[in-house]
Amino acid sequence: MNQPSFFDQQGFVDLGTLPGASEPHIIAWLRQGHYVAKQYDPRKPWTLVSEWLCADIASLIGLPIPSRRIIPFNGKWLGFELRSEAKSFQPGMEQNIINSEVIAGMIAFDVWVCNRDRHGGNVLLQRPSDGMQKYTLSLIDHSHALIGDLPNLIALQGFIERNNDPRCFVMPMPQQLRSVVCSLGDYTSWLIKIEGFDIKQLKATAQVIPTEWIPSQKQLTGLVEFVAHRASNVKSLILDNPQLFASQTRQGG
């Protein structure tokens, strides 16, 4: 039996209108269409908000991230578009990354948004063209950044107080990727962008988050302010920890 298409000329149709539509079937359709879907989970009520804000923050400073759409299925789905040949990072692939300069930006970004989960599966590599043995790197999956899997903003602030050095935001990333960043100078342009981040931009994008995703408008405002405040700390967190952030400074050089 053929599965109904969930695309129209403009993008997504309302998945809730499909015959027999259910979450398992929709996940299967999304995978066939090379999308990954995030759904609202009441046990982790800030996941969709965190994914949305992280995608915007990354885009605003020029980091590559898959395009996203709101998938209208009960108003609680967020989709990220992946190409069919997309791969998770495996050791050795770092030698064939075309845009390797973004790795320093990705590390600084993870420190900024308190991403606790940048393992190899959350680094997407895609071939620019069929048959090409080179890859472009994109950032994916920020369900453990910002509030993410935590219950509320207070829990995030408590987490930061207990983990006041950036190690827990850096070490999950594969060592082979971290070793691509040779010197602290590789971070310079990214730190300038982060320091120059305008909170007005984030406030604007926060206003278009579907209201049914937002557990608390007050906490969302506090989260945006948290992001803006933390932007001013990223530079010192990196420059004060050269052994952690630059492969050629571990001996002090």
N, C-alpha and C positions, 0 to 999 in steps of 0.2 A: 504493500500500500504506500503510495507516494505521500511524503510529508508536505503539508502546505508551506508555501513560502512566507517568510515574515518580513520581506522587503517590499517596498514600493518604489516609485520613481524618486521620491524625496528622501528615502531612508527607511525608517522603521514604520511599520503599521502597528496598530494597537494589538499587542500579542494576546490580550484578553479576549479579543473577538474571534480568535482562531477556533475552529471546531475541536473540542476536546482539549483545549489548552490547559496545561498544568505545569507546575514548576519543573518536574523532571523532563517533560517533553521540550519545554522551552530551552532548558540548558542544552539538550541535545541539538536543537535547531541552531542555537547560538554557536556551538562548537563547529557545526558544519559550515556556518557562515564566517568562521574565523573571528568570532568575537568571544571575549570572556566577560561573564556577567557577575556583578556584585549585587547581592540582594540584602534587603533590610533584615536584621536579626535582632529581635528585642533583647536578647541576652548581651548584645554588643551594640547598643543603640547609636553609637557615634561613628560606626564604620563608614557609612556612605558619605557623611559629612567630611570625614577625614580624607577619604579618597578624592572627593571633589576638590577640597582646598589644596591638597598636595599636587593634584594635576595642574591647578591654576598657578600655584607658586612655582612649580618647575617650569611651566611654559613662560611665565613672566620673566624669568631670568635666563631663558634661552636653552633650557635642557630639553632633550628630545623625549617625548612621552606619547604613547598612542592616542589617537583621537578618541573622544568619548561622546556618548549620547545618553540621554535619559530614555530608557526603554519603558514605554507606558504599559506596564502590567501591574495592576493594583497600585500604581504610583510608587513602586518601591524597588526599582531595578536601575542599575547603572551599567552601561556596557563600554568596553574598550576594544577597539578594532585591532586585530592582529593579522599579519600576513600568513599565508599558508606555510611558508618555509621558515617561520619564526622558530628559533631555538633558544633554550635556556643556556646559560654560560657553562662551558666545560673547560677545565685546564687545557691550555694550549691555544685556545681561541683568541686570547689576548694579543697574540702576535699578528692577527689578521683583522683587527678592529680599525676601520677607517677613521672614525671620529674619536680616537682614544683621548683627545684633549678633554672630552666631557667627563672622564672618570674622576678627575679632581673636582669638577663641579658636582658630580653625583655624591661624592664623599662629603663635601661641604654642605650640600643640601640635606643629607641624612642627619648630620649633626644639628642642622637648623631645625628640622621638623621632628627630631627625636625618633627617627626610624630605627626600630629594634630588629628589623627582619630583612636586611639586604643580603640574603644568601644568593647563590648562583641561579636559583630558579626565579628570582625576582630581578634578574638582569636579562633583558630580551635582546637577542641578536638576530638581525634580519639581513638577507642578501639584497643589495641594491638592485641586482638583476639576476635572472635565472642563470645558473651555472657558474656564477662568479664566486670564487672562494675567498671572498672578503665579506665583512659584516659591518653594519652600522648598529650602534648600541642605543637602546632605549630603556627608560626606567619603567617598571611596572609594579603593581601591587603595593599599596601603601595602607593596608588595613591594620598595620601595627605602627603607624606613625601618628603624630599628634595624639589625640585622645584614643583613636583607633579602637583597640580591643579593651580599653579600660572603661570603667563605668561612667566617669565624669571628669570635668576639668580639675577638680580638687585632687583626684587620683593621679592625673598627669603631673601636676605640680609637686605632689609628694614623691612621685617616681624620680623627678629631676633632682629633688633635694637629696634623695638617697643615692643618686648616681650623678654626682656633680662633676665627673670628668667624662670626656666623650667616648671612652673606650667601648661602652656597650652599644654605641651607634656606628662604630667602625669595624669591630672585630667580626661581626657576622658576614661581612663581605669577603669573598675568596681572596686569599693572599696574593694570588697571581694577578688579580685586578689591582689590588692596592699597590703592588710593586711597580706598576706602570707609572705611578706618580713619583718622579725622581727627586724633586726639590720642592720646598715651600713656595718657590716662585710660580709653580704651576697653578697655585690657587689664586694668584693675584687678581686676575680679571673676574673670577667668580666672587671673590670677597668684595670687590668693588660693587658688583651688582647686588649682592646681598645687603651690604651696608646702605646702598642707595634705594632700597626697596621702599615703595610708597604704600603705606597702610591703606590709603584711599582705594588703591587698586584691589586689594583683598576685600575691603568692605563692599566694593561694588559687585564682585563675583559672589560674595556670600549672600547677597540679596536675591540672587536667582536660584539658590538651592531650594528644591521643593520643600514646602513647609512640613509635609508629613515625614520628612527625613530628620527633622530637627527636634531633639528631645527638649531643648530649652533655648529660647532666643537669648536670654541673659547670658547663658554659658557660651553660646556661639559668639556673642560680642566679646566675652572674656577670652575666648580662644583666639580670635583675630588679634586682640591686643597682645596676647602671649606671643604669637608669631612675630609681631612687629618688635616687641621688646627683645626677644631672643636673637633677632637679626643682628643686633648691636653686640652680641656676645660671641658670635661665631668666629670672628677673626682672632680674638685672643685665645679661644679654645684650641684653634688649630696652631697658631704660631707658638704657643706656650708648650706644645707637645710634639716637637719635631720628630722624635723617634717613632711616634705613632703614625704620623701623616706623610712622611717622605722617606722613600726607600734608601736614599743615599745620604741621609743625615743621622743614621743610627749610631755612627761612631763620632758624632759631633761635627762632621764635616759639612 
